[in-house]
């Protein structure tokens, strides 16, 4: 993508993000992994973190949910009340440190990462494979 097209793309995403914030009062961040951009709703409260994306019917390919924690730790995730599959990405110090692809909406298993992370990103299943995300990839969050 040329620099001018990339700049227009980021400006468009920023305008959409600002509109969303003013329309529903939610808190969003832009997440860039290897040049792929996601608009991530931040799960602020403990209740939002427990619910995550559970109960929603779907998620767009450039949408995400971001879980930010006050310190690095072993943060477990589950698929309770999920209606679509997910890729789950654990992030620490601006890098992917663990990644689970295509977690089934029907899974009853608790996913326990073997590494410390301070942020976790949930994205549409198959995005990680499509974009070839891997452990060690840089993650920028604005």
N, C-alpha and C positions, 0 to 999 in steps of 0.2 A: 504494500500500500504506500503510495507516495506521501511525502510529508504533509502536503496541503490537504489531501483526502483524509489522512489520519487526524489532522488538526480539526477539520470540519466534523469528523466522527466524534471526537471528544467533546467538542462544543455542543453538538446535538445531544449527546448523553447528559451533559451537564444541565442543559435546559430542561430536559425531561425529568431529571432528578430533582431539580428545584421545583418544578411544577408538582411533582408527587409529594414532596415535603410540605408544600403549602396546602395541598388538597387534603391530606389526611394526618398531618402532624407527626408522621413517622420519621425515624432517623435512619438515613441511608449513607452508605460509603461506596466509593468506586474502588473496585479491586481489579488489578491488572496482573495477570499471570502470563508471562512469555508473550506479551502483546495482545492477549485476549482479555477483553474488558467485560466485567460483570457489574451490575448495579445490585448492591447487597443491602437488604434490610437488616439492621442491627437488632439483635435480640437483647434488649436492655435489661429488663426485669428478670428475676428468677422465674416467674411464671412464663414469660415469653421464651426463655431458654428451655424450660421443660417442654413446652408445646412445640417449639421449633416450627417446622412447616406442616406439622400434623393437622389434619382437617381440611387442608386446601385441596382443590381438585387437580391442579397442575402447577407447573412453573415454566416460564419462558426460557429459551436457551441462553439468554444473557442476564437472567435474574438469578439471585442467590440469597442465602441467609448467612449472616456473619455473626458468630458468637465470639465476643471479646471478653477475656478474663483478666482479672487484676494481676495475676501472676501465672507463670508457666506451671502446668500440672498435667496429670493423666486424666483427660476429660473423656468420659464414656458417652456413647450415643446409642439411640435405639430408634426403631421405626414405628413407634406407637401411633395409631390413627393415620398413618401415611396412605395416600391414595396414588402415589407414583414412586418409581425407583429413584434413587439418588446416588451421586458420587459425593463422598465426604473427604475433605482435605484438612489435615492438621498442619498448622503453620507456627513456626517459631523463629524469631529473629529474621523475619522477612524471607523465609525459605519454606518450601514444602518439606515437612519432616515425616509425614505418613499420609497414605492415600488408600482409600478403599473404594473400588469402582463398582458401579451397578448394584448397589445394595437393594435387595428386593423389598418392595412395599409390604410384603407378607412376612418378612423376617421377624422372628420373636427374640432373636439373639441380641445381646448387648455387645456393642463393638468397643473393645478396649484397646487403645493404642499402646504400643510398647515404648513410646517416647513422650517426652515433655512437649507441650505446645501451649501457646498463649492465645491463639485464635483458631477457630475452626470454621470452615466454609462449606456450606451445602449447596451443590449445584445439580442441575438436571443430569440424570444418568446418561452415560455415554460421552458427555462433554470432555471428560478427562482423557478418554481414549481418542476421541476425534482430534483434540488439540495436542495429544501426546504429552500431557503433563506427567511429570515424574518427580520423585524425591530429589531435592536439591534445587529445583526450579525457584527462581526469584519471584517474590510476591510483593507488589506495591499496593498499599491501601491509602486512599485519600479520603 
